[in-house]
């Protein structure tokens, strides 16, 4: 599984542009999107104007220091957002290099003309041969080829792309390394997958998620409350026979409002999208990332997710007195034209186990292709009709065979294969049942343990398969999933998702075929495989560039990490603010209300030193938390209760202790330097 290398947070090519962007983000039109930081900037502007106004008992030097640290508070907030965006822009630049101006060989009937890739339109057919870069997003409509997708996925191993089926989609900028294919363009210039990916990775136009909006509204509400509270203080001070300078009121307001989490909130969201991109998953919206963290039910296809993917023929089981060699030869003839992995494995088994040497069908042989309606394939050769397919379909196609002893024996063998977790294929010749082929599904190593981790998170896993219930039950038991849906049709998948959602649960699923598109669109988190069809990629709200269905499990973990990071830093911020109150409030009002001296538990040097120390700590805690906001809080699968307890202990208690230690150390330094 390839991942985009993680770029260090503190390199010059990221920090220097981020510093410039931080100053550009001071534009009020941009700053207003973060109301708490906007209020901080307004307060800093007001103090800047009033810095030379005397008569308040405060030195100009002290007020200048307050102004500087208030502006630094705002700049540290804009810097955190700019740094998060900068990582995305660096990745977008890499992707743009992939999307250099390409040329294409567009087909007009049998004629081929060279044109710039930018001249291609949806519906055009282009010819791509060995060594060529694919000029546009599209679907293979003819041929099969190996394609190197390292420029997009980071994975060096080539992948097969072929016409028909669910491995037909190709992406602009990837290279054909063998054979040739014809590709039907599916996107106009500027509308391709890579174009959308670049726009999303940059993060500049990222929309806030519902949770971010809710938290922003809470922060705005708290800011309004504290504005009102601070606005009433002059009246109380006047009643007590004193007055509070504007600079002190400004300092109190900034330490009261939740500047820490407000400064980091946008960076946390951008970094969440960035972590997914580095994991080679493109989320079309932040909402999908958040939803992944709240998933209750995970739907997984059996093939390629729970099992290795390609079923392999492992045994021939003959019936009705047929010799195993005769069954093997008939199965091989019926499979020579079958290019599926299962068909190829039947040919290999017949040759290796029984020495069948036939390598090609006669020129007059008539191949019977597989269809979803008949569920049968085969061949007419040397006057004989050989059929291979689902047991029920073979019996239905040969009514006379259903009442024979061979049919009874075939059903018994079929049940044995199904109970063993395999898939049976029946073989018949001219209406006579020859036996069954045991296609074996191999459960992926370690998958049972991974499902155990999901269970510890409180997530229920459901395996979806087209197999019969007996086969599905055997594989589900071996893999350790909580439930399964057998003989699933696209309608069945859609109905299951809707049923779960009606019960108030959030559902995630992955898919790659056109028949998965309705379910991918309905699911709260729909992960489409990059190798899948265009319909699947459009329907999902995430696209896995590696086309690894098991990655859905990691996506859930990344979603939970995003939510946990936001929750942890919010907890730290609130606890952090509570501790700051003990520093600044006693210092402000001890002259008016001597009894508040008992709250000066830190024994700070002077009122001015306490206020300045609180403001400095309020500013510097933001850049100190930037690495945590961008990297995310370490996540381990566990139930919600223990997870909440751990976060409260680490970030809640830590948020209370850190300001007491930090402000006291700053106070000692301020006193030693004579700054207040």
C-alpha positions in Angstrom: 0.0 0.0 0.0 1.7 3.2 -1.1 1.7 6.4 0.8 2.8 9.8 -0.3 5.9 10.6 1.8 5.2 12.9 4.8 6.8 16.3 4.3 8.4 17.8 7.4 6.4 20.6 9.0 9.4 22.9 9.5 11.3 23.1 6.3 12.1 26.4 4.6 10.0 25.7 1.5 6.9 25.4 3.7 7.6 27.9 6.5 8.7 30.9 4.3 5.6 30.9 2.1 3.4 30.3 5.1 4.8 33.4 6.8 3.9 35.5 3.8 0.5 33.9 3.6 0.0 34.6 7.3 0.4 38.3 6.8 -1.9 38.2 3.7 -4.6 36.5 5.8 -4.7 39.6 8.0 -6.9 41.1 5.3 -10.2 41.7 7.2 -12.2 40.0 4.3 -10.3 36.8 5.1 -10.0 37.2 8.8 -13.7 37.7 9.3 -14.1 33.9 8.5 -12.5 33.3 11.9 -14.6 35.5 14.3 -12.5 35.0 17.4 -9.3 36.0 15.6 -11.1 38.9 14.0 -12.1 40.2 17.4 -8.5 39.8 18.6 -7.3 41.8 15.6 -9.9 44.5 16.3 -8.7 44.8 19.9 -5.1 44.9 18.8 -5.9 47.7 16.3 -7.7 49.6 19.0 -4.8 49.4 21.4 -2.4 50.3 18.7 -4.4 53.5 18.2 -4.6 54.2 22.0 -1.0 53.3 22.8 0.1 56.9 23.4 -3.0 57.9 25.3 -1.9 58.6 28.9 -3.7 59.0 32.2 -4.4 55.3 32.8 -1.4 54.6 35.0 0.2 52.3 32.5 3.6 52.9 30.8 3.8 53.2 27.0 6.3 50.4 27.0 3.9 48.1 28.7 1.1 48.9 26.3 3.4 48.4 23.3 4.3 45.0 24.6 0.6 44.1 24.9 0.0 45.3 21.3 2.9 43.3 20.0 1.7 40.1 21.7 -1.9 40.6 20.6 -0.8 40.9 17.0 1.4 37.9 17.4 -1.6 36.0 18.7 -3.5 36.8 15.4 -0.4 36.0 13.3 0.2 32.7 14.9 -3.4 31.8 14.1 -3.2 32.7 10.5 0.3 31.0 10.3 -1.2 27.7 11.5 -3.8 27.8 8.7 -1.3 28.9 6.1 1.1 26.1 7.1 -1.7 23.5 6.8 -2.6 24.9 3.4 1.0 25.1 2.3 1.4 21.3 2.7 -1.5 20.8 0.4 -0.2 23.3 -2.1 3.1 21.5 -2.2 1.3 18.3 -3.1 -0.8 20.1 -5.7 2.4 21.4 -7.4 3.6 17.8 -7.6 0.3 16.7 -9.2 0.5 19.6 -11.7 3.9 18.4 -12.8 2.2 15.1 -13.6 -0.4 17.0 -15.6 2.0 18.6 -18.0 0.8 19.3 -21.5 0.2 16.0 -23.1 -0.4 15.0 -26.7 -3.0 12.5 -27.9 -3.6 10.3 -30.9 -7.3 10.9 -31.5 -9.1 8.4 -33.7 -11.5 9.4 -36.5 -12.7 6.1 -37.8 -9.6 4.2 -38.9 -7.6 7.5 -39.1 -5.4 8.7 -36.3 -4.4 12.4 -35.7 -2.1 13.9 -33.2 -3.7 16.7 -31.1 -2.9 18.4 -27.8 -4.6 16.8 -24.8 -6.3 20.1 -24.1 -8.2 19.7 -27.4 -9.8 16.4 -26.3 -13.5 16.4 -25.5 -15.7 13.9 -23.7 -16.6 11.1 -26.0 -13.4 11.2 -28.1 -11.5 7.9 -28.7 -7.7 8.0 -28.3 -5.1 5.3 -29.1 -2.5 4.8 -26.4 0.4 2.4 -27.0 3.4 1.2 -25.0 5.4 4.1 -23.5 2.7 6.7 -24.0 1.2 8.8 -21.3 -2.6 8.6 -21.1 -3.7 12.0 -22.2 -7.1 12.3 -20.4 -9.4 10.6 -17.9 -11.4 7.8 -19.6 -12.4 4.2 -19.8 -10.7 1.5 -21.8 -13.1 0.4 -24.6 -10.7 -1.9 -26.5 -7.7 -3.9 -25.5 -5.8 -4.7 -22.3 -2.5 -3.2 -21.1 -0.3 -2.7 -18.1 -0.4 0.8 -16.7 2.1 2.5 -14.4 0.1 4.7 -12.0 3.1 5.7 -9.8 2.6 9.4 -10.7 -0.8 9.3 -9.1 -0.7 6.6 -6.5 3.0 6.4 -5.6 2.8 2.6 -6.2 5.5 1.4 -8.6 3.9 -2.0 -9.4 1.9 -1.8 -12.7 -1.8 -2.5 -12.8 -3.9 -4.1 -15.5 -6.5 -2.0 -17.3 -8.8 -3.7 -19.7 -12.1 -3.1 -21.6 -15.3 -4.1 -19.9 -15.7 -5.0 -16.2 -14.6 -2.9 -13.3 -11.0 -2.3 -14.2 -11.5 -0.1 -17.2 -11.0 3.4 -15.7 -7.7 5.2 -16.5 -6.3 8.6 -15.3 -4.5 11.3 -17.2 -0.8 11.3 -16.6 -0.4 7.6 -16.1 1.8 5.6 -18.5 1.1 2.5 -20.5 4.0 0.1 -20.2 2.8 -2.8 -22.4 0.5 -3.5 -25.3 -2.0 -0.9 -26.5 -5.5 0.3 -25.6 -8.2 2.6 -26.9 -9.6 5.0 -24.4 -12.9 6.8 -24.5 -12.4 10.3 -22.9 -14.9 10.9 -20.1 -14.0 14.5 -19.0 -13.5 17.8 -20.8 -10.4 19.9 -20.1 -10.3 21.2 -16.6 -12.9 18.8 -15.4 -10.8 15.7 -15.0 -10.1 13.7 -11.9 -6.6 15.2 -11.5 -8.0 18.7 -11.9 -10.5 18.2 -9.1 -7.9 16.5 -7.0 -5.5 19.5 -7.3 -8.3 21.9 -6.3 -9.2 19.8 -3.3 -5.7 19.2 -2.1 -4.8 22.9 -2.1 -7.5 23.4 0.5 -8.0 27.1 -0.3 -11.7 26.6 -1.2 -12.3 24.0 1.5 -15.8 24.3 2.9 -16.3 24.0 6.7 -17.8 20.8 7.9 -21.0 20.6 10.0 -18.9 20.0 13.2 -16.6 22.9 12.4 -19.6 25.2 11.8 -21.2 24.1 15.1 -17.9 24.6 17.0 -17.4 28.0 15.3 -20.9 29.1 16.4 -20.0 28.0 20.0 -16.8 30.0 19.9 -18.7 33.0 18.6 -21.3 32.6 21.3 -18.6 32.5 24.0 -16.9 35.5 22.5 -20.1 37.6 22.6 -20.7 36.5 26.2 -17.2 37.6 27.2 -17.5 40.9 25.3 -20.7 41.7 27.3 -19.0 40.6 30.5 -15.9 42.7 30.0 -18.1 45.6 28.8 -19.8 45.7 32.3 -16.5 45.8 34.2 -16.0 49.6 34.0 -19.4 50.1 35.7 -18.5 47.7 38.6 -15.1 49.4 38.9 -16.7 52.8 39.0 -19.1 51.6 41.7 -16.2 50.4 43.8 -14.5 53.8 43.4 -11.8 52.9 40.9 -11.3 52.5 37.2 -9.8 49.8 34.9 -7.6 50.9 32.0 -8.7 50.0 28.5 -5.4 48.1 27.9 -6.2 45.9 30.9 -9.7 45.3 29.7 -8.4 44.3 26.3 -5.9 41.9 27.8 -8.7 40.3 30.0 -11.0 39.9 26.9 -8.3 38.2 24.9 -7.5 35.8 27.7 -11.2 35.0 28.2 -12.2 34.3 24.6 -11.1 30.8 23.2 -8.3 32.0 21.0 -6.3 28.8 21.1 -8.8 26.4 19.5 -10.1 29.2 17.2 -6.6 29.7 15.9 -6.1 26.0 15.2 -9.6 24.9 14.1 -9.2 25.6 10.4 -5.7 24.0 10.4 -7.1 20.8 12.0 -9.7 20.4 9.2 -7.2 21.1 6.4 -4.7 18.7 8.0 -7.3 16.0 8.2 -7.9 16.2 4.4 -4.1 16.3 3.9 -3.6 13.1 5.9 -6.1 11.3 3.7 -4.3 12.5 0.6 -1.0 11.3 1.9 -2.7 8.0 2.4 -3.6 8.1 -1.3 -7.3 8.7 -0.6 -9.1 11.7 -2.1 -12.0 13.0 -0.1 -14.4 15.1 -2.1 -15.5 17.0 1.1 -14.5 17.4 4.7 -17.9 16.2 5.6 -17.0 12.7 4.4 -13.8 12.7 6.5 -15.8 13.6 9.6 -18.5 11.0 8.8 -15.8 8.4 8.6 -15.0 9.1 12.2 -18.6 8.6 13.3 -19.3 5.4 11.4 -21.4 2.7 13.1 -21.7 0.2 10.3 -19.0 -0.9 7.8 -20.1 -2.7 4.6 -17.4 -4.6 2.9 -17.4 -6.6 -0.3 -16.1 -10.1 0.2 -14.0 -10.4 -2.9 -10.8 -8.3 -2.8 -11.6 -7.0 0.7 -12.0 -9.9 3.0 -10.6 -12.5 0.6 -7.5 -12.3 -1.6 -9.8 -11.4 -4.6 -9.4 -14.0 -7.3 -10.9 -17.3 -6.6 -8.7 -20.2 -7.5 -9.7 -23.7 -8.8 -8.5 -26.1 -6.2 -10.3 -29.4 -7.0 -12.4 -31.3 -9.5 -15.3 -33.3 -8.0 -16.8 -35.7 -10.6 -20.3 -37.3 -10.4 -22.3 -40.0 -12.1 -19.4 -42.3 -12.8 -17.5 -39.6 -14.7 -13.7 -39.9 -14.4 -11.9 -36.9 -12.9 -9.7 -36.7 -16.0 -12.8 -36.4 -18.2 -14.2 -33.6 -16.0 -10.9 -31.8 -16.0 -10.6 -31.9 -19.8 -14.2 -30.6 -20.3 -13.6 -27.9 -17.8 -10.4 -26.8 -19.5 -12.2 -26.7 -22.9 -14.9 -24.5 -21.4 -12.3 -22.2 -19.9 -9.8 -21.7 -22.7 -11.7 -18.6 -23.9 -12.4 -17.5 -20.3 -9.9 -14.7 -19.5 -11.1 -14.3 -15.9 -8.7 -15.3 -13.1 -11.0 -18.1 -12.2 -11.1 -19.4 -15.8 -7.3 -19.2 -16.1 -6.9 -21.1 -12.7 -9.2 -23.9 -14.1 -6.9 -24.3 -17.1 -3.8 -24.4 -14.9 -5.3 -27.0 -12.5 -6.4 -29.3 -15.4 -2.9 -29.2 -16.9 -0.9 -29.5 -13.6 -3.1 -32.2 -12.0 -4.3 -34.3 -14.9 -1.8 -33.4 -17.7 -4.4 -32.1 -20.1 -2.4 -30.7 -23.0 -5.0 -28.9 -25.1 -3.8 -25.4 -25.5 -6.2 -23.9 -28.0 -9.8 -24.4 -29.3 -10.3 -25.7 -32.8 -11.0 -22.9 -35.4 -14.6 -24.1 -35.8 -15.4 -24.0 -32.1 -18.2 -21.7 -31.0 -17.5 -19.9 -27.7 -20.6 -19.2 -25.4 -19.8 -16.0 -23.4 -20.9 -15.6 -19.8 -23.9 -13.3 -19.2 -25.4 -12.1 -16.0 -28.8 -13.5 -17.1 -27.7 -17.1 -17.8 -24.7 -17.2 -15.4 -23.3 -19.8 -17.8 -20.3 -19.9 -20.2 -19.0 -22.7 -22.4 -18.1 -23.9 -25.8 -19.4 -25.9 -28.7 -16.5 -28.1 -29.9 -16.4 -31.2 -32.1 -20.2 -31.4 -32.0 -20.4 -31.4 -28.2 -21.9 -28.6 -26.0 -19.8 -28.1 -22.8 -21.4 -25.7 -20.2 -19.8 -24.3 -17.1 -21.6 -22.1 -14.5 -23.6 -21.7 -11.3 -25.1 -25.0 -10.2 -28.7 -23.8 -10.3 -28.2 -22.3 -13.7 -26.7 -25.5 -15.2 -29.6 -27.5 -13.8 -32.1 -25.0 -15.1 -30.5 -25.1 -18.6 -30.6 -28.9 -18.6 -34.1 -29.8 -17.1 -33.6 -33.5 -17.9 -30.5 -33.7 -15.7 -32.2 -32.4 -12.6 -33.9 -35.7 -11.6 -30.9 -38.0 -12.0 -28.7 -39.6 -9.4 -25.9 -37.4 -10.7 -27.9 -34.3 -9.8 -28.4 -35.5 -6.3 -24.7 -36.2 -5.9 -23.9 -32.8 -7.4 -26.1 -31.0 -4.8 -24.4 -33.0 -2.0 -21.0 -32.0 -3.3 -22.2 -28.4 -3.8 -23.3 -28.2 -0.2 -19.9 -29.6 1.0 -18.0 -27.0 -1.1 -20.2 -24.2 0.2 -19.8 -25.3 3.8 -16.1 -25.2 3.3 -16.3 -21.6 2.2 -15.7 -22.3 -1.5 -17.7 -21.6 -4.6 -18.9 -24.5 -6.7 -19.2 -24.4 -10.5 -21.0 -27.2 -12.3 -19.9 -28.7 -15.6 -22.2 -30.4 -18.1 -21.7 -31.9 -21.5 -24.6 -32.4 -23.9 -27.0 -32.2 -20.9 -25.1 -34.8 -18.8 -23.7 -33.6 -15.5 -20.0 -34.2 -15.2 -19.3 -32.7 -11.8 -18.2 -29.6 -9.9 -15.2 -27.3 -9.7 -14.2 -26.2 -6.2 -13.3 -22.5 -6.4 -11.5 -21.5 -3.2 -11.7 -18.1 -1.6 -8.7 -17.3 0.6 -9.3 -15.0 3.5 -6.6 -12.3 3.9 -4.1 -12.8 6.6 -4.7 -10.7 9.7 -8.2 -9.6 8.6 -9.9 -11.2 11.6 -7.7 -9.2 14.0 -8.6 -6.0 12.1 -12.3 -6.7 12.4 -11.7 -7.2 16.2 -10.2 -3.6 16.3 -13.3 -2.3 14.6 -15.5 -4.1 17.1 -13.5 -2.4 19.9 -14.4 0.9 18.3 -18.1 0.0 18.4 -18.3 -0.5 14.6 -20.4 -3.4 13.3 -19.0 -5.1 10.1 -21.2 -6.6 7.4 -19.8 -8.7 4.6 -21.6 -8.3 1.2 -21.3 -11.1 -1.3 -23.0 -12.6 -4.3 -22.3 -16.1 -2.9 -25.0 -18.4 -1.6 -25.8 -18.3 2.1 -23.8 -21.4 3.0 -20.6 -20.1 1.4 -21.1 -16.6 2.8 -21.7 -18.0 6.3 -18.4 -20.1 6.2 -16.3 -17.2 5.0 -18.0 -14.8 7.5 -17.2 -17.1 10.4 -13.5 -17.5 9.2 -13.1 -13.8 8.7 -14.8 -12.8 12.0 -17.3 -10.3 10.6 -20.4 -9.5 12.6 -23.0 -10.2 9.9 -23.3 -10.9 6.1 -25.6 -10.3 3.2 -25.5 -13.2 0.7 -26.6 -13.2 -2.9 -26.6 -9.5 -2.8 -27.9 -7.5 -5.7 -27.4 -3.7 -6.1 -31.0 -3.2 -4.8 -30.2 -5.4 -1.8 -27.1 -3.2 -0.9 -29.2 -0.1 -1.3 -32.0 -1.4 0.9 -29.5 -2.5 3.6 -27.9 0.9 3.7 -31.2 2.7 4.0 -32.4 0.3 6.7 -29.3 1.0 8.8 -29.6 4.8 8.2 -33.3 4.8 9.2 -32.1 3.3 12.5 -29.9 6.4 13.1 -26.6 4.7 12.1 -23.9 6.1 9.8 -22.9 3.6 7.1 -19.6 3.3 5.1 -19.0 1.1 2.1 -16.6 0.6 -0.8 -17.2 -0.4 -4.4 -15.8 -0.3 -7.8 -18.5 -1.2 -10.3 -21.3 0.7 -11.9 -23.7 -1.6 -10.0 -22.2 -0.2 -6.8 -22.9 3.4 -7.7 -26.4 3.7 -6.1 -25.1 2.2 -2.8 -21.9 4.4 -2.8 -24.1 7.5 -3.3 -26.5 6.5 -0.5 -23.8 5.6 2.0 -22.6 8.3 4.4 -19.0 7.4 3.4 -18.7 5.9 0.0 -15.2 4.9 -1.1 -14.8 4.3 -4.8 -11.8 2.4 -6.2 -9.7 4.4 -8.6 -9.6 1.3 -10.8 -13.4 1.2 -10.9 -15.8 2.6 -13.4 -16.4 6.3 -13.9 -19.9 5.9 -12.4 -18.5 4.5 -9.2 -15.9 7.3 -8.9 -18.6 9.9 -9.4 -21.0 8.4 -6.9 -18.5 8.0 -4.0 -17.5 10.8 -1.8 -13.9 9.4 -1.5 -11.7 7.8 -4.1 -8.9 5.4 -3.1 -6.1 5.9 -5.6 -4.5 2.6 -4.6 -7.8 0.7 -5.2 -7.3 -1.2 -2.0 -10.7 -2.0 -0.5 -9.3 -2.9 2.9 -8.2 0.8 3.2 -11.7 1.6 4.3 -10.7 0.3 7.7 -7.8 2.9 7.8 -10.1 5.6 6.6 -12.4 5.1 9.6 -9.3 5.4 11.8 -8.2 8.6 10.1 -11.7 10.1 10.5 -11.7 9.2 14.2 -8.3 10.8 14.5 -9.6 14.0 13.0 -12.5 14.2 15.4 -10.3 13.2 18.3 -7.7 15.8 17.5 -10.4 18.5 17.3 -12.0 17.3 20.6 -8.6 17.0 22.4 -7.5 20.5 21.4 -10.9 22.0 22.3 -10.6 20.3 25.7 -7.1 21.7 26.1 -8.1 25.1 25.0 -11.1 25.4 27.5 -9.0 24.0 30.4 -6.2 26.3 29.3 -8.5 29.4 29.5 -9.7 28.4 33.0 -6.2 28.4 34.3 -5.4 31.8 32.7 -8.3 33.3 34.6 -6.4 32.6 37.9 -3.5 34.6 36.6 -5.1 37.7 35.2 -8.3 38.3 37.2 -6.7 38.6 40.7 -4.0 40.8 39.2 -6.6 43.1 37.7 -8.9 43.6 40.7 -6.8 43.0 43.8 -6.5 46.8 44.2 -10.3 47.2 44.1 -11.2 44.0 45.9 -8.2 43.0 48.2 -10.0 39.7 49.0 -9.2 38.5 45.5 -5.6 38.2 46.6 -6.3 34.6 47.8 -6.8 33.6 44.1 -3.3 34.7 43.2 -2.1 31.1 43.7 0.8 31.5 41.4 2.2 34.5 43.4 3.0 36.5 40.3 5.4 39.4 40.6 3.0 42.3 40.0 -0.4 43.0 38.3 1.4 44.2 35.2 3.7 41.2 35.1 0.7 38.8 35.6 -1.2 40.4 32.7 1.7 40.5 30.3 2.7 36.9 31.2 -0.9 35.7 30.6 -1.0 37.4 27.2 2.4 36.1 26.2 1.4 32.5 27.1 -1.9 33.0 25.3 0.1 33.8 22.1 2.9 31.3 22.2 0.8 28.3 23.1 -0.7 28.5 19.5 2.5 27.7 17.6 3.5 25.1 20.2 0.3 23.2 19.3 0.6 23.6 15.5 2.5 20.3 15.1 -0.1 18.4 17.1 -2.9 20.0 15.1 -1.3 19.1 11.7 -0.1 15.6 12.6 -3.2 14.7 14.6 -3.5 13.1 18.0 -2.3 9.5 18.1 -5.3 7.2 17.9 -5.7 3.6 19.2 -8.9 1.6 18.7 -10.9 1.6 21.9 -14.4 2.1 23.1 -15.8 5.7 23.5 -15.8 5.6 27.3 -12.1 4.8 27.9 -11.2 7.1 25.0 -13.0 10.0 26.6 -11.4 9.3 30.0 -8.0 9.2 28.4 -8.5 12.5 26.6 -9.8 14.3 29.7 -6.8 13.0 31.7 -4.2 14.0 29.1 -5.6 17.1 27.5 -8.0 18.3 30.1 -5.6 18.0 33.0 -2.7 19.0 30.8 -4.7 22.1 29.7 -5.1 23.1 33.4 -1.5 22.5 34.5 0.4 23.9 31.4 -0.8 27.6 32.0 0.1 27.6 35.7 3.6 26.3 34.9 4.0 28.4 31.7 2.7 31.7 33.1 4.8 31.4 36.2 8.0 30.8 34.2 7.2 33.7 31.9 6.5 35.9 34.9 9.9 35.1 36.4 11.5 35.9 33.0 9.5 39.2 32.7 10.5 40.2 36.2 14.2 39.3 35.6 14.2 41.4 32.4 12.3 44.3 33.9 9.6 44.2 31.2 6.8 45.1 33.6 
